[in-house]
Amino acid sequence: MPHNKNLKGVGSKEQRMYEHIKGSAEKSGKYGGRAKEVAARTVMKLHKEKGHQRGD
C-alpha cells in the first residue's frame, strides 16, 4: 500500500498505524470523507500520550 501522505513528526511504526486506521475507516465508510482526519488525529493522540516529541 503506497503512502500518499506522511504524518509529520511520527516514526515509521506510527505511519503504518495511520495507514491501517485510514484504510479501515475508508472501508467501513463510518466517517465519510473524514477517514484521513480521523486516522491522523488518532495516531497523533497516541503519539502524545506516549510522551513523544515531534520526530520521535
MIMAR-650565 format. One record per residue: residue in one letter; x, y, z of N, C-alpha, C in turn. Coordinates in steps of 0.001 Angstrom, whole numbers, plus 500000, padded with zeros to 6 digits. Example, Ala and Ser with C-alpha at 12.3 -4.5 7.8 and 13.67 -1.06 7.14 Angstrom:
<recs>
a513190494310507800512300495500507800513200496700507800/s512850497750507080513670498940507140512900500030507870/
</recs>
This chain:
<recs>
m500846498820500000500000500000500000500893501245500000/p500848502078498980501718503249498923501289504311499933/h502270505010500456501981506088501396501726507355500601/n500488507868500638500215509100499928500374510326500818/k500411510147502110500621511286502997501387510817504214/n502498511454504478503252511152505692502855512136506767/l502635511626507948502366512499509083503682513076509554/k503706514349509797504934514987510264505160514674511738/g506387514343512059506762514174513450506476512814514040/v506172511814513218505936510474513756506900509491513117/g507110508365513786508012507338513287507324506425512282/s508093505493511754507571504593510726506469503683511267/k506580503272512527505550502423513127504220503175513218/e504283504423513633503073505232513736502517505564512351/q503393505701511360502947505941509990502165504728509479/r502659503526509772501936502309509371500591502218510082/m500565502623511360499318502636512118498312503585511452/y498787504755511033497945505735510336497342505117509076/e498173504459508269497696503837507026496642502771507320/h496864501987508367495926500930508738494580501513509189/i494627502493510061493400503117510568492651503790509424/k493380504506508572492765505193507436492075504185506510/g492752503090506206492177502067505339490923501451505932/s490967501165507217489798500588507891488623501565507897/a488919502831508149487860503838508180487253504045506795/e488085504034505762487572504179504395486726502979504005/k487178501797504384486470500560504038485106500493504721/s485045500898505982483785500824506715482821501936506302/g483366503050505829482521504178505447481938504917506634/k482387504571507822481831505134509051482026506646509166/y483137507140508665483460508557508835483285509374507562/g482705508794506548482506509521505294483842509928504700/g483992511171504335485224511674503738486267512094504753/r486042511794506024486958512236507081487904511151507543/a488075510079506778488914508956507206490346509393507493/k490926510227506628492309510690506833492427511510508107/e491458512394508327491492513242509516491379512405510785/v490445511468510797490240510621511970491496509798512256/a492092509228511206493307508433511383494446509289511924/a494625510473511356495709511355511791495514511783513243/r494304512151513600494048512581514976494273511441515968/t493867510239515589494043509079516464495515508800516706/v496307508779515631497737508488515755498442509587516546/m498112510840516273498775511935516991498400511923518479/k497168511538518789496759511442520184497585510383520905/l497723509209520284498526508141520885499995508555520997/h500494509246519986501873509727519966502132510636521175/k501215511551521418501372512486522541501200511800523886/e500262510833523958500040510118525215501273509329525641/k502044508865524666503261508118524973504405509045525383/g504153510348525336505159511327525750506204511601524690/h505910511248523448506859511512522371506825512978521974/q507954513437521560508047514767520990507942514609519479/r507781515711518772507744515634517312509059515043516820/g508952514098515913510137513491515332510637512243516052/d510006511886517160510426510680517904509721509462517356/
</recs>
